[in-house]
Amino acid sequence: MTAPTQPRTIAVLGATGNQGNGVVRALLAKNSPDKVLFSVRAVTRDPDSPQAQRLLATYPEVCTSGHLQLVASDVYDRASTERTFSGAWGVFAVTNNRLPSFPGSNRMIETEEDLKHELSAGENIVAAAKECGVRHFVFSSLPGIAEASGGRFQSLFYTNVQWPQYCRRNKDGVFRFCPPVPGDKAADWVDPSYDIGVYAAAVFTPGPERTASEIYPILGPKIRLADFPAIFSTVRSQPAVFDPITLDDWGATVARTVGKGYEEDIRQMMEWIAVAPDGKICYGSMETWEDRSWEELGVRVSTFEEWVERARLDGP
Ligand SMILES: NC(=O)c1ccc[n+]([C@@H]2O[C@H](COP(=O)([O-])OP(=O)(O)OC[C@H]3O[C@@H](n4cnc5c(N)ncnc54)[C@H](OP(=O)(O)O)[C@@H]3O)[C@@H](O)[C@H]2O)c1
């Protein structure tokens, strides 16, 4: 591969969110004072939002040099997406599970049918990338439950559990790990807000000649869920317990916060994770040998211990 003479412009969708934020960080980390590999177009619906402004404030020098820009765009609006992708060499794409809405509003998903809005977003994003002649398109996605479970579960949802989200701090200061999955289950570990960025940057760096059409599962070695507290307490010297929430309680919480249309899907997702074959990775969808991330990209997922060191967990 010949190194590019000009920085390659990457449009990053979801740049103000967990995944995209990590992608921006990892792309910019590839730049050095002598060699700027990537310029980032950070996509947001609202460049004035606190999240968007916080992103800019994190990289003041990069903004001054013009290698990080906020771009206003909405993936449900094909024309604005095309404007955003115009002239970009690469796109990091991710869709959003919330219904299309203005930032700050909170429309609920009432029916399973409502979940299909992500397909429209995906179609717009792919069509805009094709129209703009984007050279390298990296899409963050998940394996389908129906296929992985051999039809046992029919959820529209794609499986991935963000384990860090299930860490809460009780009022007495004890950290509680509460995923609605039995503690003796060993599950695929990932910190999406960190690891997805590392992998995306590693895919963009050699370019499509090396990584086109490849699928890289972003997962670390499996970890028993009940082991979370002991590792956590060792690293942070703070008390922690494993105290799973019930599936019913979890379903009700999701229905309340995201919408009723999500409840059955999220249930099936958790039920599948509890019984997914231990010998397979990526939520039962891949054989271990199919993961070529280390050999081909030289990257691995950061460990649970590293997440504990990185995480800011001081809130309740
Ligand atoms: N993180 C995980 O492990 C995980 C687990 C399961 C599923 N997922 C899926 O992955 C998606 C992304 O995850 P995340 O944790 O990074 O999400 P997040 O932190 O909630 O961020 C969502 C991002 O999407 C952007 N966005 C929302 N609607 C948009 C629109 N119409 N046009 C353009 N941008 C839009 C938001 O930007 P602005 O608000 O600035 O416009 C924000 O940057 C989730 O919604 C979910 O579907 C993630």
The ligand as a MOL file (V3000), in Angstrom:
LIG
                    3D

  0  0  0     0  0            999 V3000
M  V30 BEGIN CTAB
M  V30 COUNTS 48 52 0 0 0
M  V30 BEGIN ATOM
M  V30 1 N -23.5040 1.1800 21.9590 0
M  V30 2 C -23.8610 -0.1020 21.8610 0
M  V30 3 O -23.2680 -1.0260 22.3350 0
M  V30 4 C -25.0730 -0.5080 21.1530 0
M  V30 5 C -25.7100 -1.6650 21.5520 0
M  V30 6 C -26.7810 -2.0660 20.8250 0
M  V30 7 C -27.1720 -1.3240 19.7370 0
M  V30 8 N -26.5110 -0.1890 19.4010 0 CHG=1
M  V30 9 C -26.9290 0.5680 18.2380 0
M  V30 10 O -25.9740 1.4870 17.7560 0
M  V30 11 C -26.5320 2.8060 17.6870 0
M  V30 12 C -25.4580 3.8130 18.0130 0
M  V30 13 O -25.0010 3.5530 19.3080 0
M  V30 14 P -24.4190 4.6880 20.2330 0
M  V30 15 O -24.3300 4.0880 21.5870 0
M  V30 16 O -23.2000 5.2740 19.6100 0 CHG=-1
M  V30 17 O -25.6190 5.7590 20.1680 0
M  V30 18 P -25.7630 7.1690 20.9140 0
M  V30 19 O -24.6560 7.3940 21.8830 0
M  V30 20 O -27.1710 7.2600 21.3930 0
M  V30 21 O -25.5660 8.2210 19.7400 0
M  V30 22 C -26.4750 8.3400 18.7100 0
M  V30 23 C -25.8190 9.1930 17.6240 0
M  V30 24 O -26.6560 9.1720 16.4610 0
M  V30 25 C -26.7710 10.4940 15.9660 0
M  V30 26 N -28.0690 10.6150 15.3050 0
M  V30 27 C -29.2730 10.3180 15.8210 0
M  V30 28 N -30.2440 10.5320 14.9090 0
M  V30 29 C -29.6240 10.9850 13.8000 0
M  V30 30 C -30.0800 11.3880 12.5330 0
M  V30 31 N -31.3880 11.3680 12.2180 0
M  V30 32 N -29.1750 11.8020 11.6070 0
M  V30 33 C -27.8420 11.8450 11.9110 0
M  V30 34 N -27.3500 11.4640 13.1120 0
M  V30 35 C -28.2340 11.0390 14.0430 0
M  V30 36 C -26.6640 11.3790 17.1810 0
M  V30 37 O -26.1810 12.6340 16.7650 0
M  V30 38 P -26.8510 14.0560 17.1230 0
M  V30 39 O -27.7850 13.8590 18.2800 0
M  V30 40 O -25.6700 14.9190 17.4560 0
M  V30 41 O -27.5310 14.4530 15.8740 0
M  V30 42 C -25.6180 10.6410 18.0120 0
M  V30 43 O -24.3300 11.0200 17.6180 0
M  V30 44 C -27.6400 2.7800 18.7220 0
M  V30 45 O -28.6450 3.6900 18.4590 0
M  V30 46 C -28.1250 1.3580 18.5980 0
M  V30 47 O -29.0390 1.2700 17.5270 0
M  V30 48 C -25.4900 0.2460 20.1120 0
M  V30 END ATOM
M  V30 BEGIN BOND
M  V30 1 1 1 2
M  V30 2 2 2 3
M  V30 3 1 2 4
M  V30 4 1 4 5
M  V30 5 2 4 48
M  V30 6 2 5 6
M  V30 7 1 6 7
M  V30 8 2 7 8
M  V30 9 1 8 9
M  V30 10 1 8 48
M  V30 11 1 9 10
M  V30 12 1 9 46
M  V30 13 1 10 11
M  V30 14 1 11 12
M  V30 15 1 11 44
M  V30 16 1 12 13
M  V30 17 1 13 14
M  V30 18 2 14 15
M  V30 19 1 14 16
M  V30 20 1 14 17
M  V30 21 1 17 18
M  V30 22 2 18 19
M  V30 23 1 18 20
M  V30 24 1 18 21
M  V30 25 1 21 22
M  V30 26 1 22 23
M  V30 27 1 23 24
M  V30 28 1 23 42
M  V30 29 1 24 25
M  V30 30 1 25 26
M  V30 31 1 25 36
M  V30 32 1 26 27
M  V30 33 1 26 35
M  V30 34 2 27 28
M  V30 35 1 28 29
M  V30 36 1 29 30
M  V30 37 2 29 35
M  V30 38 1 30 31
M  V30 39 2 30 32
M  V30 40 1 32 33
M  V30 41 2 33 34
M  V30 42 1 34 35
M  V30 43 1 36 37
M  V30 44 1 36 42
M  V30 45 1 37 38
M  V30 46 2 38 39
M  V30 47 1 38 40
M  V30 48 1 38 41
M  V30 49 1 42 43
M  V30 50 1 44 45
M  V30 51 1 44 46
M  V30 52 1 46 47
M  V30 END BOND
M  V30 END CTAB
M  END
